[in-house]
Amino acid sequence: MINATSAIIAQAQGVESGSASAIGPQAVPITLNVNGATRTLQAEPRMTLAEALRGPLSLTGTKIACNRGACSACTVWLDGLPICSCMILAIDVGARSITTIEGLAEGDTLHPVQQAFIEHDALQCGYCTPGIVMTCAALLERTAEPNADDVRAAISGHFCRCGTYPHVIAATLAAAKAPKG
Amino acid sequence: MAKQEDLRTETFPSGIACVGLGKIERVIPADEPPALPPNSELAVIGKPVPRQDGRAKVTGAVRFTADVSLPGMLHARILRSPMPHALLRSIDMAAAARHPGVRAVLPIASADDPQSASLRYIGAPVAAVAAVSRAAAQEALHLIHVDYQSLPFVVEMDGARKQAAPPVYESAEVAPGGHPSGYPAPINLPLKGNVRGPVVSSRGDVTRGFAEADVVVEGEYRTQVQTHCCLEPHGIVADWRADGLTVYMSTQYTTGVRHELAEEFGLPLNRVRVIVDAMGGGFGSKSTLGNYGRIAVELSRRARAPVRLMLDREEEQMDAGNRPGTWQQLRIGAKRDGALTAISLISYGTAGVALGAGVGFNAEALYACPNFDGAQHDVFINAGPGCAMRAPGNTPGAYGLEQAIDELAERLAIDPLVLRDRVDPSPVRHEERRIGAERIEWQRRHAPGADRGPVKRGLGVAQSLWMANVQLDSSCEVRVLRDGSVEVLSSVQDIGTGTGTVMAQTVAEVFGLRADEITVRIGDTEFPPGPPSYGSRATASITPPARTAAWRVLQSLLREAGLALNAAPEDLFARGGKILVRDDPSRGIGFAEAAARLRTDRISAVASRSDDYSGFRRRMGDAALAHQDLGGVQFAAVAVDTETGIVRVERVVAVQDCGRPINPRQIESQVHGGILMGLSYALFEDRILDQHTGRMVNPDLEHYKLAGPHETPAIDVVILENYQGNSATDAYGIAEPANIATAPAIANAVYNAIGVRLRSIPMTPAAVLAALGKIPQRS
């Protein structure tokens, strides 16, 4: 899977290692940059980013399905790169910018991937959908004209039990061809 | 029986659209709408309209149970048995109750009651805690002191069948006796050791049938335990209040859960409300209240606060249901021309501590054969309970039968499709075989193992059989409001198939509106009771009353429009947002204009599912079986690397039928899902229990292997329109039939590729190499 989780975490921990004093286990105030806004919340150091988004920040579009980086349902962007938000602690995010499914559309205008998912019926129950949408949108950010294998590779860490993969691939390829608005 | 004057005769389209439609007369209730023309003549039904909740799902706005958060809500966790078989001697929750943040504790197993003290699988609930956070509840679990007495156990079916095996249940009285999966079977069957049953079924004289046969083939087939792996775990938010109980639950059947809760907690039905806005998959495993549902409600009752209980992935894998594993022995006798003379089936299956591990009715009913004997046994083992999973019984059963039929074809030197043409009485599947064979280019199929190189290709086919189920008490309300907007209400829930969308299409067709102009509110027991989303019955059950209710409302609206247009209501029709005069369509008024003339702020009608117009084959409690079965034929093209043992499915062609297709794109999506779940079953998935500890060694999503995007083949889906004139919409289900034929089609294709038949799944690389004699067979 093209997922930068481990690299990002290593990097974040490297940044943090300079500050030596221990914190926790009680909740501490942290600041996150989410969908372009600065949000302050109380988080126990053990709280993952996925939990912080879904709990104190009420951004429940990000889903937890396996909670150990195996299914990618919790995918968000960290500085534009798709990561599993269940695999990074909220406290380790630092100043990096987080984009969640709620922040992908511009106002009422859906991202082309979101629009294509609706048109191609690339979802059924919809539980894995926010994560897959984030990964496919990230693919289009870095690859202007992906082919079907590029999409497969991009989403290969995602599980969809409803079996939407064929329509996800078709939708993403269509979104790549959609006129940029 | 309705009185004569309450009935009228209507002429319906009949037959398979691509073959040619005829007409059939049906006597129908007088207050139901006229016969619906075939899809080619309709504006909204039969069109691939986008799903209603698509926007909410791609933006993350839709609310799943896991997203429900109530003021003061607590979080629950369950302590589960660490032993495969144990007697609880004592439990002490005092320290847990004192833990900061804990608001309620609930002992589940009790030393005072021998039944409750018996813990028969790893993961069986022992106690539960509700606390202000999930973490606090989890911490409290560690403070519960339990004294277990370990008992002998067995987690492997063949071992459990032996006379000396440790008994999972001490006596027949305490073992499950009925059939939990919802399909009819005798209850209180004999229990010998760990073996319950058999459920027997027979017709004709099998002994004579085999004596008359020119050839007899015999095969043994094994299927593994498959887990549902819903992406949204099982979960509930229970809110017990003095004036009633509200639960938000990821459930396939709001109405059923409401009844279970009322009974379980001694509440009147009008004090119980069940809500599910969206559910993240179920596949059969979210059909009932479940032990976790009871636990959360009881914790909420004790804590006097809302309680959220979401299972984690490990709990999902151990105690949230599974598709039982099976062993099947099939014997088929036939004349030289292929005519079947006898089929005998013996099966043993295991649903862990539960029942329901049969292999369905394919062998009994798929092919014409005068003589049949079936004996299906359940074997108890110390493992989490199985439950219904996408075509329970028939999916493992077809894996056996459809390979045995191929083995017979080879012995008779008849092409597998030609043999099926001879012995399959279904005209629908006949057409499906013809279409599928053309698409997959069946004529290029070669002799088994004929490819020369190390990568060998093959083609295979298999068929499915499923019941066309109908839920009798399925109701729907349709409202037209004074501004011309439309609401459709039912407690039916959308499991992810697009139930709300097909309801919107059905109502839009009646009113001459677009589907996106219809607001559908479902998934709430405040609305008229809808059907469950299992047994492939939601569409068949809820779209007819949706159309009937809309049609009744339309009659009122036409009366208003008739006054405005100075025309008789029966001379008017609705189309394109207008109500028009039939003989002079230039005259008309807008739909909203007609609604504005209403004397009341809204008009409304509630309709319930009537019987199929041709009657039912059988009634089973609150459900019934239509006369015609659902079918479907699937073809698979595979490539087997004989050096690595890796099987790649390159292409699947699925030709399916579901009566009248209402939304072809959503149907295609469901068929994709059925195929991928079947492919995953054939090649990857396996719940592996360690025989020495009874523990599942892969209770997650990384070691429990699921097919992913890289394993997804090219898939062609062809949907037949098969009209029978049986209801106001003539629509039936698709979810389960689409899952049945995939694994045997792949198995037959693998045989065709390598010339060696694997008689068990999953067909892992190791299993393929062992079958080829390249590595030793594992026991």
Interface residues (C-beta under 8 A of the other chain):
Chain A: E44 R46 R54 S58 L59 T60 G61 T62 K63 I64 A65 C66 N67 R68 A70 C71 A73 T100 I101 E102 L104 A105 L110 Q114 F117 I118 E119 D121 L123 Q124 C125 G126 Y127 C128 T129 P130 V133 V151 R152 I155 S156 H158 F159 C160 R161 C162 G163 T164 Y165 P166 H167 V168 I169
Chain B: P48 P50 R51 D53 G54 R55 K57 V58 T59 G60 A61 V62 R63 F64 A66 D67 S69 A135 H228 C229 C230 L231 E232 P233 A278 M279 G280 G281 F283 D312 R313 I495 G496 T497 G498 R665 Q666 E668 S669 Q670 H672 G673 G674 I675 L676 M677 D700 L701 E702 L706 G708 P709 H710 T712 I715
